[in-house]
Amino acid sequence: MASIEDNILTAIQAKGRGSIFFPSDFTSYGEVKAVGKSLERLTAKGDIVRLARGIYLYPEIDTVLGLGVLMPSIEQIAETIARRDKARIVPTGIYAMNKLGLSTQVPMNVVYLTDGAPRKVSLGNGRSIQFKYTTPRNLAFTNPLAMLVTFALKEVGKDNVTEDIIKRIKSVLQKERKENILADEALMPAWIRNITRKAYE
């Protein structure tokens, strides 16, 4: 008879390399403690990688360039957690600016607003993901780009918006249809609404 560990490994392999998973994905195979022990053993053998407490990776291995284990981006980890929690998330602060090309700084601690549970996930090497609770209204955007632009500009601050930033926002927004962005206008502060409207003039 296959052990819990064998069953878990088979299930992980079926998900494919690069997939991120949680102990709760395997509760049908045995008790929480037994599942935890099996994941510990698979980590010790090098079959899987522990990304953070209760978060594991079936790693992609780069054999071409010899880079070894390819780690997922902070964004991939955050999105997997959000899917599990059936929560919505939006990047804020420096990370939102970085994603739009308004900042070259890559933060070690990425902050997302969420309508799910607030928590901090430590990824080691000083890196972390923080989920801060916000009202669902803040996440009611229908367009992800409109949401990202809004939170990035909030981080910049009304008085610090330069011509360069406006140019950058304009070039990003022009890849998206005007009506898709303006559908979310009601959720934007007036000064951000002015910037997004001007981008289409």
Order of alpha helices (4+ residues) and beta strands (2+ residues): alpha-beta-alpha-beta-beta-beta-beta-alpha-beta-alpha-beta-beta-beta-alpha-alpha-alpha-alpha
